């Protein structure tokens, strides 16, 4: 059975620091900002506070993913990340649903950037550097603990220095990719996109609240969940060999094409990958083949399957 090692090498550093300057930034101000967003996003926005962020999705009415979003608050504004080059589209979609609410939406992508921390000490390290950021909050994308910080682009280097001084370790692109794959965390535009719904992106139990009220696309998502018929899923693979190139076919043992690789990274003597596969081949321990190499669907540790409704 192939289990990922729960990112022990990243736990050891306290928090892995990832600069994400390509993310877009929308800022929402006004008295109704949180209740308005709560009626549109899949996550429960109600717990959002100065030190606590949330992570969710913006969907179309048809239940397809427009972008994943991370939200943090500074007291009089909500800062929302968007997938790269998606801020204008998200702003347009959101403003269509702005009717009588006291809320105003701004695109501040040129002025603001995002830095994320991943690991057990992420929140405490973020708190030490709060003065250098515009807003921050605890957000757990991986199940290892995490925090998101918004910073003026002109002060990004200063913030990174403060975070490293506080105990964070700056991630190389390969390290972040490996952690993302190891914790089964897909990226918009890489592993999933506007063709996918939350179930197909394997985010239905990570970025969707099943206890809050209505949101855009909820009816479709709920019907999908009740029917249980999902054509494909994003799954993590352990590959015996070299990292397969994105787009490589995933084959069943009888040679049937059952999916394709979306991300991959080298680790130890083998490789990790995320792949979009037919649901019948998504169960843990399913044996597959990629680029002529043995592969197996990994079982994520329970500790790295975050709940969408934290207590």
Order of alpha helices (4+ residues) and beta strands (2+ residues): alpha-beta-beta-alpha-beta-beta-beta-alpha-beta-beta-alpha-beta-beta-alpha-beta-alpha-alpha-beta-beta-beta-beta-beta-beta
